[in-house]
């Protein structure tokens, strides 16, 4: 039962991971790439995301937060998948 729940949670975390990766790609393509094409890292536009107005270079903080979350989710998915495949042994670093 624990193995099945771990596998199900792993699949759900993969979906969440892909969503946040998509957000990163979308922000980079729509906001960062036009700034780079203009020859600068300085973002001149404002974006309203989740009812918050992100002004200019604040978007880099948002991208960094999503990238950190993607890395954390990738580690969690890996650990849960290992747990599900090993037959329910304890989660350990070894």
Backbone torsions as a table, in degrees:
resi	resn	phi	psi	omega
1	UNK	NA	-42.4	179.2
2	UNK	-64.8	-36.3	179.0
3	UNK	-64.5	-41.2	-179.4
4	UNK	-66.9	-40.7	178.0
5	UNK	-66.6	-38.4	177.6
6	UNK	-64.5	-40.8	178.4
7	UNK	-66.0	-41.8	178.9
8	UNK	-65.3	-42.9	177.6
9	UNK	-65.0	-36.6	177.4
10	UNK	-62.2	-43.0	178.0
11	UNK	-64.7	-41.4	178.8
12	UNK	-64.7	-40.2	178.6
13	UNK	-67.9	-32.6	175.7
14	UNK	-63.2	-41.9	177.9
15	UNK	-63.1	-42.0	179.1
16	UNK	-65.4	-40.5	177.8
17	UNK	-60.6	-45.8	-179.7
18	UNK	-64.1	-35.2	177.3
19	UNK	-62.2	-47.6	-178.5
20	UNK	-68.9	-34.0	174.8
21	UNK	-65.0	-38.7	177.1
22	UNK	-63.6	-40.2	177.8
23	UNK	-60.7	-42.8	178.6
24	UNK	-61.2	-48.3	-179.2
25	UNK	-61.8	-42.6	-180.0
26	UNK	-63.0	-45.7	179.5
27	UNK	-64.6	-40.6	179.8
28	UNK	-66.1	-44.1	-178.4
29	UNK	-69.5	-36.8	-174.0
30	UNK	-91.4	-25.1	-175.1
31	UNK	-117.4	-46.0	-174.0
32	UNK	-79.2	-44.5	-177.5
33	UNK	-60.7	-42.0	175.4
34	UNK	-60.7	-35.2	177.5
35	UNK	-67.9	-40.9	178.5
36	UNK	-66.9	-37.1	177.4
37	UNK	-63.6	-30.5	177.8
38	UNK	-79.6	-5.0	176.2
39	UNK	91.9	23.8	-177.1
40	UNK	-148.6	155.3	172.3
41	UNK	-88.8	-5.6	-176.2
42	UNK	-79.6	117.1	179.0
43	UNK	-87.4	125.0	-175.1
44	UNK	-97.0	-9.7	-175.3
45	UNK	-94.5	162.6	173.1
46	UNK	-111.2	142.6	-179.5
47	UNK	-130.0	135.5	175.0
48	UNK	-99.4	112.1	-179.2
49	UNK	-126.8	123.9	-178.3
50	UNK	53.3	43.2	175.9
51	UNK	63.9	22.5	175.2
52	UNK	-119.9	133.1	178.7
53	UNK	-87.1	111.1	178.5
54	UNK	-95.5	116.0	-174.2
55	UNK	-100.8	121.2	172.6
56	UNK	54.9	-121.4	-172.7
57	UNK	-73.7	-2.4	173.1
58	UNK	-62.8	-21.9	178.9
59	UNK	-63.3	-28.2	176.8
60	UNK	-63.4	-36.1	175.8
61	UNK	-64.9	-40.3	178.7
62	UNK	-65.3	-42.5	177.9
63	UNK	-63.7	-41.6	178.8
64	UNK	-63.9	-39.4	178.7
65	UNK	-64.7	-43.0	178.4
66	UNK	-66.7	-37.9	178.7
67	UNK	-64.8	-40.5	176.9
68	UNK	-62.6	-43.4	178.6
69	UNK	-64.0	-38.6	177.2
70	UNK	-62.2	-42.2	178.4
71	UNK	-64.5	-43.1	178.1
72	UNK	-62.3	-43.7	179.2
73	UNK	-65.3	-37.0	178.9
74	UNK	-63.4	-41.3	177.7
75	UNK	-65.4	-42.8	179.9
76	UNK	-64.3	-41.8	178.6
77	UNK	-62.8	-43.9	179.7
78	UNK	-61.1	-45.7	-179.1
79	UNK	-66.5	-41.5	179.3
80	UNK	-68.0	-38.1	178.6
81	UNK	-65.5	-40.7	175.9
82	UNK	-61.3	-44.8	179.7
83	UNK	-60.3	-43.6	-178.5
84	UNK	-67.6	-34.9	-176.8
85	UNK	-82.8	-25.9	-177.2
86	UNK	-83.3	-0.3	177.0
87	UNK	90.4	25.2	174.2
88	UNK	84.4	17.9	175.3
89	UNK	-67.5	167.1	-176.8
90	UNK	-64.9	148.2	173.4
91	UNK	-74.4	118.9	179.1
92	UNK	-143.9	163.8	-179.4
93	UNK	-75.6	-21.3	-176.9
94	UNK	-84.5	NA	NA
